[in-house]
Amino acid sequence: MSSSVAPARPAGFDQLLADFDAGKSAALARVVSIVENHRPGFDEILGRLHTKLGRARRIGITGPPGAGKSTLGTLLVRELRSAGHRVGVVAVDPTSPFTGGALLGDRVRMESVALDSGVFIRSMATRGSLGGLAAATREVADVLDAFGFERIIVETVGVGQSELDIARIADSSVVVLVPESGDSIQTLKAGLMEIADIFVVNKADRPGADRLRMDIELMLGLRSGATMKNMPAHHGVDMKAINPARAARQAAKAQLANAAVSQQPITNSQQQSASWTPPVLSTIATRAEGVGELLSAIDAHFAYLEESGGLRDRRRRRLRDRVVDVVEQRVRSRLWTDSATQRWLDGRVEEMESGSATPFTVADELLEQSAELIAHRDKRAST
């Protein structure tokens, strides 16, 4: 007979959660460590915290290495703290494929705000995960949300054009670029145009910054169809008057202004035609220039999401994705840590090598015969 055995809890589990609910920072740090490392009891902790989620705004910051993400993040933390918000920061650093270690240098860069009692910074290593985030990033963000932080900033690794996972966990995604990021073709790659809610051209005092901003605005205008708006159907079109970059810039400015002053909900007819055109902002982080405008744009985007219903859609999708992730993690763990499964698979390699079986038929057989293992937490615990 197979039986389900609950994993052991850490010592003082109930007291730990009581201290967490009481707002004790030591309990927060310990809970984050348990969740990040998937220690025994982590899933029960997340389950208990689930009803407390949804109060924090989650801001994702991504972009290439050296773009100034950590500096901008530090300045955003200062602005948010001056506005009275408690801020949680999850900074992800790459893990070395050779040593398995990580520098976790983002915390060093944020040293100026690290000692603020209203700020909690957690540096995490990717541990081989792709997409710019660590596997437990979303879970740690959930812990910070449940603890009561009003704003959560998630900074990705900074490995280039593959960092798209941030769009799955953030309410607002900020893509930070610098004049050295490449030409306009680069801005179209790997979905960067799709994941960005706000573009920031940092180090705007460097040569090429204005050109990069114009290139991004041009691409946004082309994507939104701005080149074809109000165009006559026949001859007589002044092609010089068609400027998709200007149209995208004007649309972004208009929606930022409307979000800042309007308190009226969007009607159904407006919602059907409404769309968010990502603004393209210029900043010089080393001089703290443009940070106020960036924070205003983030607030405006959140207001747009609330009014249009996009916020609920994003968070519902986040919940659905969370279920998919948990199922994949548990199936992978239960299958590939089971010694009997490993022996069975090793025994089928010769058949696949000879051609009498294929990886697909073997995979189907494995899933069929492993149904009980997948369904139960621990098939190996038997009487």
Beta strands, then each sheet from edge to edge (+ up, - down):
strand 1: 57-62
strand 2: 87-93
strand 3: 119-125
strand 4: 151-155
strand 5: 172-177
strand 6: 198-201
strand 7: 280-282
sheet 1: 3+ 2+ 4+ 1+ 5+ 6+ 7+
end
